[in-house]
């Protein structure tokens, strides 16, 4: 591997330039900005490296960039990534143009550089290094790079269903995994699921003077009362049957939890909070964070919210609520239980819309790909990686797990990458190490 690592070091400046060119191309799925342009750019870059690449359209959705390259061994490793990024707003909080990559203090700043374009480029360049040095990969490689992850991957399930043969592989490396608070690499073996809903209440035909609150129902109050039935002050979710199937971590998983580093005081200081919920700390904090589902009010709106006062009784009220789900929970089942709960509590008039659904997923701790990613991370970074049996975030991992793939993550970010926030960045050193990590995964998983 010494020659391959040497090639990566010798070409680091060019790799950084090519990453900068990719992030300079806006690709905002929520606003349908730059989708086709980015897909074509990726196709050209991958083809130039030697990856047989095509753009696969999805009716009603953004296309998937699919690439494959045949290697010497019989195994096949898939890389899942996404080329779409979050909107950059609020623009005024960026220190530089979010779509004009800038290097400051050893970091590359741009929207999408961490989530997820830095990982895409790292994987392509690892393949390039192998081909330039050895002319052949030790295994077959497939790339699936979608364009809708940041809007919930609404059409990916149809793509997977229609391309089962094309997507056959032995394992998959997921989109990314940042270094943790103590600068240790992390490996994620699963994701929580998601049930994301909008609750809507209608009142009078139009807004009323607030003096009418004596006799006209206020939809904002009705919505607040309905939301209050979902959870108690000890964080227990009160929907009947909500916790059915929720399990404690296995003994093997519990051992991994004890190695997860959460610098509690640093987090509280940075977030300016006095304490965590339920005054949790230590292993109990980590366990709850990873193994308990959530019910979160993500957005709440009614009436006048502008500057100054406007005494008004609003005609409608809405709330967006997200449920993060753990293995054995199903978002569609939770949605049905939520509607039944509201009906039983006397709120059948509240309109409930399902805006997003992702199933949970989890790969066994002892799977081959988990071991390879863990062992190679230690070799590259010189530190034992922190293995998360499950990630508290969500994504479409379950679609590929259902194809029989074992899945683990590896990435180029860090805790200060500011994904989804202003001044998103990655450290250049992490980017180069990340390319080497992918290359070593190809070598170790291949034979």
C-alpha positions in Angstrom: 0.0 0.0 0.0 3.0 2.3 0.4 3.0 3.2 -3.3 -0.7 3.9 -3.3 -0.4 6.1 -0.3 2.5 7.8 -2.0 0.4 8.5 -5.1 -2.3 10.0 -2.8 0.2 12.3 -1.1 1.8 13.4 -4.4 -1.6 14.3 -5.9 -3.2 15.9 -2.8 -3.2 19.4 -4.2 -5.0 18.2 -7.4 -7.5 16.2 -5.3 -8.3 19.3 -3.3 -8.8 21.4 -6.5 -11.2 18.8 -7.9 -13.2 18.7 -4.7 -13.3 22.5 -4.7 -14.7 22.4 -8.3 -17.4 20.0 -7.3 -18.6 22.0 -4.3 -18.5 25.2 -6.3 -21.3 23.7 -8.3 -24.6 24.3 -6.3 -26.8 21.2 -6.0 -29.7 22.1 -3.9 -32.4 19.4 -4.2 -34.9 21.4 -2.1 -34.8 24.1 -4.7 -34.0 22.0 -7.7 -30.8 23.9 -8.3 -27.9 22.4 -10.3 -29.1 18.8 -10.3 -28.4 17.9 -13.9 -25.2 19.9 -14.0 -23.8 18.1 -11.0 -24.8 14.6 -12.3 -23.0 15.3 -15.5 -20.0 16.7 -13.7 -19.7 13.5 -11.6 -20.2 11.3 -14.6 -17.3 13.0 -16.4 -15.0 12.8 -13.4 -15.7 9.2 -12.7 -15.4 8.2 -16.3 -12.0 10.0 -16.5 -10.8 7.8 -13.6 -11.8 4.6 -15.4 -15.2 4.0 -13.7 -17.9 2.9 -16.1 -20.5 5.5 -15.3 -24.1 6.3 -16.4 -26.8 8.6 -15.2 -30.0 6.7 -14.4 -33.1 8.9 -14.5 -35.9 8.4 -12.0 -39.4 9.4 -13.1 -40.5 12.4 -11.1 -37.2 12.6 -9.2 -33.5 13.4 -9.5 -31.3 11.0 -11.3 -28.8 8.5 -9.7 -25.2 8.6 -10.9 -24.2 4.9 -11.1 -20.7 3.6 -11.6 -19.0 0.3 -11.6 -15.6 -1.1 -12.2 -14.5 -4.7 -12.4 -11.6 -5.9 -10.2 -9.6 -9.1 -9.8 -11.5 -10.7 -6.9 -15.0 -12.0 -6.8 -16.2 -9.7 -4.0 -18.2 -6.5 -4.7 -18.2 -3.4 -2.5 -20.7 -0.7 -3.0 -20.3 3.0 -2.1 -23.5 4.9 -1.3 -23.3 8.7 -1.4 -25.5 11.7 -2.4 -24.6 14.7 -4.5 -27.3 17.0 -3.3 -26.7 19.5 -0.5 -28.7 21.5 2.0 -29.7 25.1 1.1 -27.0 27.5 2.4 -29.2 29.9 4.3 -28.7 31.9 6.4 -26.3 33.4 3.9 -25.3 36.2 6.2 -23.7 33.8 8.7 -21.2 32.5 6.2 -17.7 33.9 6.3 -17.3 33.3 2.6 -19.4 32.4 -0.4 -20.9 28.9 0.3 -20.5 27.9 -3.3 -16.9 29.2 -3.8 -14.6 27.0 -1.8 -12.1 28.7 0.4 -9.1 27.3 2.3 -8.5 28.9 5.7 -6.5 27.5 8.6 -6.1 24.1 7.0 -9.8 23.7 6.3 -11.9 23.8 3.1 -15.1 25.8 3.5 -18.1 25.3 1.2 -21.6 24.0 1.3 -21.6 20.2 0.8 -17.9 19.7 1.4 -18.6 17.5 4.4 -22.1 16.4 3.6 -21.4 14.7 1.2 -19.2 15.7 -1.7 -15.9 15.3 0.3 -16.7 11.7 0.8 -17.7 11.2 -2.9 -14.3 12.6 -4.1 -12.4 10.6 -1.4 -13.8 7.4 -2.8 -13.3 8.2 -6.4 -9.7 9.2 -5.7 -9.0 6.0 -3.8 -10.1 4.1 -6.9 -7.9 6.3 -9.0 -4.9 5.7 -6.9 -5.3 1.9 -7.1 -5.7 2.0 -10.9 -2.7 4.3 -11.5 -0.4 2.3 -9.3 -1.6 -1.3 -9.8 -3.9 -0.9 -12.9 -6.5 -3.2 -11.3 -8.7 -3.1 -8.2 -8.6 -6.1 -5.8 -12.4 -6.4 -6.0 -15.4 -5.1 -7.9 -16.7 -1.7 -6.9 -20.1 0.0 -7.5 -21.1 3.6 -6.8 -24.6 4.7 -6.1 -24.8 8.5 -5.8 -28.3 9.8 -5.4 -29.6 13.3 -5.7 -32.5 13.5 -3.2 -31.0 12.5 0.2 -31.4 16.0 1.6 -35.1 15.9 0.9 -35.7 12.4 2.3 -34.8 10.3 -0.7 -38.5 10.1 -1.8 -37.8 8.2 -5.0 -34.9 6.0 -4.0 -37.0 3.1 -2.9 -38.4 2.8 -6.5 -34.9 3.0 -7.9 -33.7 0.2 -5.6 -36.8 -2.0 -6.4 -36.3 -1.6 -10.2 -32.5 -2.3 -10.1 -32.1 -5.2 -7.6 -29.8 -7.1 -10.0 -27.7 -4.0 -10.7 -27.2 -3.3 -7.0 -26.0 -6.8 -6.0 -23.0 -6.5 -3.7 -21.3 -8.1 -0.7 -21.3 -5.0 1.5 -21.7 -1.3 1.4 -19.8 1.7 2.7 -22.2 4.4 3.8 -21.9 8.1 3.1 -19.7 9.3 5.9 -18.5 9.2 9.5 -16.8 12.1 11.2 -14.0 12.1 13.8 -15.5 12.5 17.3 -15.0 15.1 20.0 -11.6 13.5 21.0 -10.5 13.3 17.3 -11.0 9.5 17.1 -12.4 8.1 13.9 -16.0 6.8 14.1 -17.7 3.9 12.5 -21.5 3.7 12.3 -23.3 0.4 11.8 -26.9 1.6 11.5 -29.3 4.5 11.4 -32.5 5.4 13.3 -35.7 5.6 11.3 -37.9 8.6 10.9 -41.6 9.4 10.9 -42.0 13.1 10.1 -45.5 14.6 10.2 -47.4 17.9 9.9 -50.4 18.6 12.2 -52.8 21.2 11.1 -55.8 22.8 12.8 -58.3 25.2 11.2 -60.4 27.7 13.0 -62.6 30.5 11.7 -62.6 31.4 8.0 -60.2 34.2 8.5 -58.1 35.8 11.2 -60.1 37.5 13.9 -59.5 40.4 16.3 -58.1 38.9 19.5 -61.0 40.3 21.5 -63.1 37.6 19.8 -61.1 34.9 21.8 -64.0 35.0 24.3 -66.3 33.2 21.9 -64.2 32.0 18.8 -62.1 28.9 19.1 -58.3 29.5 18.8 -56.7 26.7 16.6 -53.3 27.5 18.1 -54.5 26.6 21.6 -56.2 23.5 20.2 -52.9 22.4 18.6 -50.9 23.1 21.8 -53.3 21.0 23.8 -53.1 18.2 21.3 -49.3 18.3 21.3 -49.3 18.1 25.1 -50.9 14.7 24.9 -48.0 13.2 23.0 -45.4 13.4 25.8 -45.2 13.9 29.5 -42.7 15.9 31.5 -40.4 12.9 32.0 -39.9 12.5 28.3 -42.2 9.5 28.0 -44.1 9.3 24.7 -47.7 8.6 25.4 -48.9 7.2 22.1 -50.4 3.7 22.9 -48.1 1.0 21.6 -45.3 3.4 20.6 -42.6 1.5 22.4 -43.6 -2.0 21.2 -40.5 -3.8 19.9 -38.0 -1.3 21.4 -35.1 -3.3 22.7 -32.1 -2.8 25.0 -28.6 -3.0 23.5 -27.1 -6.5 23.3 -24.2 -7.3 25.6 -21.8 -6.9 22.6 -23.3 -3.5 21.8 -23.2 -2.4 25.4 -19.5 -2.9 25.4 -19.2 -0.5 22.4 -21.3 2.1 24.2 -18.9 2.3 27.0 -16.2 3.4 24.5 -18.2 6.3 23.0 -16.8 9.7 24.1 -19.3 12.5 24.8 -17.5 15.4 26.4 -20.5 16.4 28.4 -19.3 19.7 29.9 -17.9 20.9 26.6 -21.2 20.1 24.8 -23.2 21.9 27.5 -20.9 24.9 27.4 -21.0 25.2 23.6 -24.7 24.8 23.5 -25.2 27.1 26.5 -27.5 24.6 28.3 -27.4 23.8 32.0 -28.0 20.1 31.8 -29.1 17.3 29.5 -32.7 16.0 29.6 -33.5 14.1 32.7 -30.1 15.1 34.1 -28.6 12.2 32.3 -24.8 11.6 32.2 -22.3 8.9 31.4 -23.4 5.6 29.9 -27.1 6.4 30.6 -26.8 9.5 28.4 -25.1 7.6 25.5 -27.6 4.7 25.7 -30.6 6.9 25.7 -29.2 9.0 22.8 -28.7 5.9 20.6 -31.4 3.4 21.7 -34.4 5.5 22.6 -36.9 6.9 20.0 -37.9 10.6 20.1 -40.9 12.8 19.6 -39.7 16.3 18.7 -41.6 19.5 17.7 -39.5 20.6 14.8 -41.6 23.6 13.8 -44.6 25.5 15.2 -46.5 28.4 13.7 -49.8 30.3 14.0 -50.9 33.9 13.6 -48.6 37.0 13.5 -44.9 36.5 14.2 -43.5 39.7 12.8 -41.9 42.7 14.5 -44.0 44.4 17.2 -47.6 43.5 18.2 -50.6 42.5 16.3 -53.5 41.4 18.4 -55.0 38.6 16.3 -56.8 35.3 16.8 -55.3 33.1 14.0 -57.4 31.1 11.6 -55.1 28.1 11.5 -52.1 26.6 13.3 -49.6 24.0 12.2 -46.8 22.0 13.7 -44.2 19.7 12.3 -43.3 16.8 14.5 -40.5 14.3 14.0 -40.2 10.8 15.5 -36.8 9.2 15.4 -37.3 5.5 15.5 -35.1 2.6 16.7 -34.9 -0.9 15.2 -38.2 -2.9 15.3 -40.2 0.3 14.9 -41.9 1.1 11.6 -42.7 4.7 10.5 -46.0 3.7 8.9 -47.1 1.9 12.0 -46.2 4.9 14.1 -48.1 7.1 11.8 -51.2 5.0 12.2 -50.8 4.9 16.0 -50.4 8.7 16.1 -53.7 9.3 14.2 -55.5 6.8 16.4 -54.1 8.5 19.5 -55.3 11.9 18.4 -58.7 10.5 17.6 -59.0 8.8 21.0 -58.0 12.0 22.7 -60.8 13.9 21.0 -58.7 15.6 18.3 -60.0 13.8 15.2 -60.4 17.3 13.6 -56.7 17.7 13.4 -55.3 17.0 9.9 -52.3 14.7 10.0 -50.0 14.5 7.0 -47.0 12.1 6.6 -44.2 14.2 5.2 -41.3 11.6 5.5 -40.7 8.0 6.4 -37.5 6.1 6.9 -37.1 2.7 8.5 -34.4 2.0 11.0 -31.5 -0.3 10.1 -28.6 -2.0 11.8 -25.7 -4.2 10.8 -24.3 -6.8 13.2 -21.3 -5.7 15.2 -19.3 -8.7 14.1 -20.0 -8.5 10.4 -17.0 -8.7 8.0 -17.4 -5.1 6.7 -17.6 -3.8 10.3 -14.4 -5.5 11.2 -12.6 -4.3 8.1 -13.6 -0.7 8.4 -12.7 -0.7 12.1 -9.3 -2.4 11.7 -8.3 -0.3 8.7 -9.3 2.9 10.5 -7.0 2.0 13.4 -4.2 1.4 10.9 -4.7 4.7 9.1 -5.4 7.0 12.0 -3.3 5.4 14.7 -6.3 5.3 17.1 -9.0 2.8 17.9 -12.1 3.9 16.1 -15.3 4.5 18.1 -18.0 2.1 16.9 -21.6 3.2 17.1 -24.0 0.3 16.8 -26.5 2.8 15.5 -26.4 6.5 14.5 -29.0 8.8 16.0 -29.6 10.3 12.5 -31.7 8.8 9.7 -31.3 7.9 6.1 -32.3 5.3 3.4 -29.8 2.7 4.6 -32.7 0.2 5.2 -33.3 0.0 1.4 -29.9 -1.5 0.8 -29.9 -3.6 4.0 -33.1 -5.3 2.6 -31.0 -6.3 -0.4 -28.8 -8.3 2.0 -26.0 -5.9 2.3 -24.0 -5.4 5.5 -23.3 -1.7 5.9 -20.7 0.4 7.7 -19.7 4.1 7.5 -16.4 5.9 7.0 -15.9 9.5 6.3 -13.8 12.7 6.1 -15.6 15.0 8.5 -15.1 16.1 12.1 -17.2 17.4 14.9 -16.6 21.0 13.7 -17.7 20.3 10.1 -21.0 22.3 10.6 -23.0 20.0 8.3 -26.4 21.6 7.4 -25.1 24.9 9.0 -23.2 28.0 7.9 -19.4 27.6 7.4 -19.5 23.9 6.6 -16.0 22.6 6.3 -13.6 19.7 6.4 -9.9 19.6 7.5 -7.5 18.9 4.6 -5.6 16.4 6.7 -8.8 14.4 7.3 -9.6 14.5 3.6 -6.3 13.0 2.6 -6.4 10.4 5.4 -9.9 9.6 4.4 -8.8 8.7 0.8 -6.1 6.4 2.3 -8.7 4.8 4.5 -10.9 4.0 1.6 -8.0 2.6 -0.4 -7.1 0.3 2.5 -10.7 -0.8 2.9 -10.6 -1.8 -0.8 -7.4 -3.8 -0.2 -8.5 -5.6 3.0 -12.0 -6.4 2.0 -11.0 -7.5 -1.5 -9.2 -10.9 -1.1 
